[in-house]
Structures are given as C-alpha cells and as structure tokens.
Amino acid sequence: MKIQLQLQGRFCRTLVSGNESQPISLADLIREVQAVATQTHRRALPGLRQSFGLDFLPESVLINLLQQANGAVRESELYQYSSLKLLYPVYSNSAQRANTYRYEFACPEVATFILTPDNPQLPNSWATSDLEQVGNYNITLESPHHPDVFANHIWQESINEWQRLPETEKIQIALQSLESNSFRLTSSPSPQIQVWIEAEDLSLDLRAAITFLRLGGDDISALSESARLLVQQYQHNYNPPVITLPEQLSPEATLTPARGLLISRRNSRSDLRRIITEAQNFLLISSYRIEDEEITELICQQAQQLPQRVWILTDLSNRVIQQLDIRVSDNNRWREEYQRSTERKKACLRMLLNANIPIRSGAFHLKTYISERYAYLGSCNITGGNLDFNLEAGVAWRNTPIHTQLINLFQRFWHQSSQDEILPAINGDGFRLRSLYPSPQQEDESYPNLLTPYQYKQDLIAQLTTFRGEVQIYTRQFQPTPQIERLLLLSDTCVFVCNQVAPSQSTLNIQGINHLHAKVTLLGDSVAYIGGINFDFSNSYLSLTDLMYKTTNRQEITTIRQKMQEQCS
C-alpha cells in the first residue's frame, strides 16, 4: 500500500536554539548552503543540487541565485574550475548558518511536521520580511511505521477502509485502473488523501480473479475454487448481460416508398431533428463523433418513448488522437479545439449512459440514422460543426429496399464489428469499456448499392478502367492509390477538398472549399457515389466500418451534381 497526502498549511523557520522565527531570503539561504558545501566538500554544482535538496530548482535558476548570493556578474566567476563547475569556496561569518535553522510545516487541526533544511518541498520564494509561507505539503507513506502519530493514524484508517470493502468491489476498482500493478482506492478517508493498493497487497485468489477478468477469459476451470467463486460473484454483481438488438426491425409497411437527397450547408440540424423526433418505434444511430448536446438530449428523450429503444454505434478509440497528434502539438488553435471537443464528447456520452441507451464502440466511421420511418446514409456526424457549418451530403430513404438493407447492415455491424460495450463507471462519473467477442463472420448477403470501403475501392477501379469523361470528387481527405490516380489522369478530373485540411500532394486539379465535409464522387452521368467514405484508400481508412451509396440513375446523378455545384458556388 502507498498513501499520498496533500496538506494545506504554513511553512515556518525558527532557530534550533530558540523559539523566535528568523526570516531569511532565498539568496542568503543559498549562500549558507554553499558554505556548508565547502565544509563537506560538495562544491561541484551537480553535487550541490543533489546533496542539499536543491534539485527541485532548474539549474539555470540555481545559477542565477548563486550569482546573486556571490555578487557575480557572469556564471564563470562562480567556478574555481569551470570545466568541473566547481564553486569557489565560501565560508560563513554568520553564527546562524542554514543548517542551524529548524523548518516546520504546520497544518491546522491536523499536525505539525518537522522538516529538514534540504527538503525539496520548502518554498523557493521566501522574502526577507516573511516569517511564514502559505503552501501545500505532500507526504508519501509506504509503510505503517512513521515518526508522526497523525501519519500512523491515516495509515490505519486506510487499511480499515480497504478491509471493509467487499471482495467484488475490490475487483471492480482494480479492473477500472489504467495500471495493472496498482490502483487507487476511491473511498479514501479524506479528499486530500489518495490511497494506492499494490498488486502484492492482494491475496493470491484475488489476483487470479482480477487477471482472469482483465484478460476476458471464459474457461474458469483452471482457477482455484475460491478464485472461481470470486469471478462468478463479480460477474453476477457488476457485469450486466450483453444487450442484443431486436431481430424484428423493419420499415413501416404503410408508408409510401420514397427517397430524397439531403445536400446542404448549415441545414443538417433540422434534417437530423426530423429523423429523430418522428421515430415511433426504434432508432439506430451510428456517428463517428457525438458531441452536440442539443441533439443528444433529443435522442435521450426519445429513448424513454420508443418501444424498441435507441441503439448507438460510435468510435471511442484513440484513432482521433493519433490523427490529430501533429496538429495538436504544433498548433494552439487545434489543441484548444480538441480539448473542447473532448469535453463535449464526455458530456454527451454521460447523458446517453444516464438514459440507459446501449452503446457499442468500434472502428465506426459510418454516419447513418435509421428508424421505421427513415434511413439516412451520408457524411453528417452529431457535432456542431457538421450540423451547423459544414457542407454535408446524404440520402434518406423511406420504406424502400435500401431502407431494409441499412437496417440489416446495422444489425450486422452491431454483432460482428463492435469491439467494446460502453458501460457507466462504478462511481457514476465516466464510463468503462467491456470487451466483446464478435459473432463469427458469416457469408452475409451483399448489397450492390451499399459499398464498404474496400468494395468502394474495387468498384471505383472497375468503373474508371473503362470510363473516359468528366470526374468530380468532393472529399475531406484525398489520398488515392497510385493505380487510381493514374486512371483519374486519363479523364477530365477535378478534386474538391476541404480548405481546413492540409493540401494533398497530387498532379490532379485540386481546389479548396471552405467547410467541405461531403463525400461525393461523380463519373459523368454514369455513376455517382455518396455517403461517408473519404476518397482516401490508405490502409487505415480501408479498415474502417463505413458505407457508400452507389447509384446509376441518371436523374439522381444529375440532381446530385446540381446540388453540389449550388452549395459550392
């Protein structure tokens, strides 16, 4: 066990021989330390920092203080041997050298701690007139034996708190920890006290149960009888059953079949609100990002009304962090925006979990919103930028074969492409991921008008091999394979990309458009693709779960082209 305490109080300094507090400036204190270093032969600057607890000061700060204390203009004037950074010897004329003071930290209603002169937590900004300095003092306890009675009391209280916990709750705390060998006890005796439990503090059976559950095993026969009982008790108390989608989900049969193009800038919020509010039976939602609280609140309200509930797929992996890493580290605007995005994502996730909505995570880049009345497939995420600013493009169907196909595909992705189930944390603040074991891949029916990233790539290559004419590509990211780029050069190709994204390296005609988030590819009047897949065929994008709608209907292709040109003009 390890206990960390953060106490608030006052640092003070008194003479060892008396009770009167004696103020001293930090520069004077440094000179007295240098005098002690002369006597103890520790005048080398690295040794001075280490031996007298000054390593909490950056070397440049310490050098500056030494110059002040010695009246030196240049750093070189401090050293007897510059190559060794060996300070000139200093002898103190003071009868009250630094090591003759007593240092204390007084925490009201708790205790007074006696500190040594080389304690690295002593304040480094004492003014000459100050007798005391307000601050925090941190204490780490790693054994039950401590010279201070208060510390021993804290240790015993923490032991008692840990022993009072049921074994299954100890397992839960361990499984929520990011560290495998230590975890923090959340119900500490005081908010200022953090109690860390080490793996070696646990019984062998408790360790075995935690390891088994952490690895996600399913055969408990190799465990001892006691460990098996712990696993079974934990699974009964903390693991809710895996929720599966209803099998009977279908469009409303009485509706007139219809489809419509939803291509607009700054108007996607009203489209999505209509899909959500008009649902009467179920809602299937897949959004790469969920960060808009107004739409999230609407989803939570519907979750309390719909007989067949709301079901959500999203991506809670570190992929976004990895993709933004360079931009975040090099650009303050990106860093601030990403921080706000993360805060909004957490708030929305907490709202959804509080509404008891089943949520699964995986490599989902798919943007689809499906009820018994509508089925949308397109580029729009549940974020303020997508809903209110970006140019988005999608298609909505009502009671058509593609409406049914999208329901089937959502069910397939729920069972076969989900990696984790998202559950509320034990303390109600945050969430935890429970690993899933996807259903075995089956020979599922394929749909020629709904293409996965790999199918989109293969179909595009087949079309471009024989097509010669005008090609228009609208995308946020543009990274064709060398083969696809060679085929595009054989046609009259124009690529439109988002201005806010780094430009692509290509010999093709590429133009920038503000806040372009739509994903549309047009091959003359022959073929159009519209959906959520960027024109990016790198391995990382091909591995995502996403869909693109393919149409060869000339009237539909013409309408898509006209709407895109209107929105981009």
Disulfide bonds with the S-S distance in Angstrom:
none
